[in-house]
Amino acid sequence: MQSALDLAVAAAGEGRARRIVGIRLRLGEFAGVDVDALRFAFEALRPGTMAESAYLDIESVPAGRDAGCIELTAVEVEDS
């Protein structure tokens, strides 16, 4: 989760955003990631960052194509 949060903060910073409102991830069924653990990590890591009050939206990808993916798909920001 740390790397996804780092990517989101970097993307938001490039656009000179004031804060991150939301982060969207695609998570494949076979990515080997526990969704509850991912949400817990997000809650633990976001304080003190641009994403401090952001939501986390996780799209589950069923078995088949991209079933092993973990991908940052969108960062919703509030401009300064």
N, C-alpha and C positions, 0 to 999 in steps of 0.2 A: 504494500500500500504506500510505503514511503516513496518509491520511485514514481508511482502514478500521481501522488500529491505534488512531488517535485516538478513533474512534467506540466501539471495543471498550473502551478504557480509561475513557472517559466513562460508558458503560453500567455497567461493573463498579463504578466509583466511586460511582454513584448508589445502588447496592445495598450499599455499604460492604464490598465483597469484599476479601479479603486479597491474592489474586492471580488472574490469568487462567490457566486450565488449557488452554483451547482456543478457537480461533476458527474459525467456519465461514463460508465464502463461496460464493455461487453465481456462476458465471462463464459467461456466454453465449459460444457459439462465435464470434459476430461482435463480441465486445466489444473486439477489437483488443489483447488483453493476452496476452503470452507467459507461460505458467504457470511456467516455470523462472525467468524474471526476477522474477515475483511472489514466488516462494518465496525467491529470493536476497535480495530487498528485505526480506522479513519477517525473515529471519535477521539481516540487518544492522541493522534498526531495533529489534528487540525488547530487546536488552540495556539494562538500566537502567530498564525499564518493568515494569508489573504483569504483562506477558506474557513476561517474560524466559525462562521455561521452557515456554511454551505450544506446543501443536501447531497447525498450520494445516491445515484440511481444506477442500479445494476441490471443489465439486460442479460438474461440467461440464454445461451446458445445451445440448442439440443445436439445430441450425437449426430455426427455427419461432418459436413464441411465446417471448418473453424472451431470444432469442438474442443480444441486444446488452447484456444486463444485467451489472452487477457489483453484487452485493448482499451485505451482511453479514446472515447469517441467524441466527446463534447465537453467544453468548459463554458459554462454560462457565467458572464461577468456583469458587473455594474461599473460603468465608466465613471471616470473622475470628473 
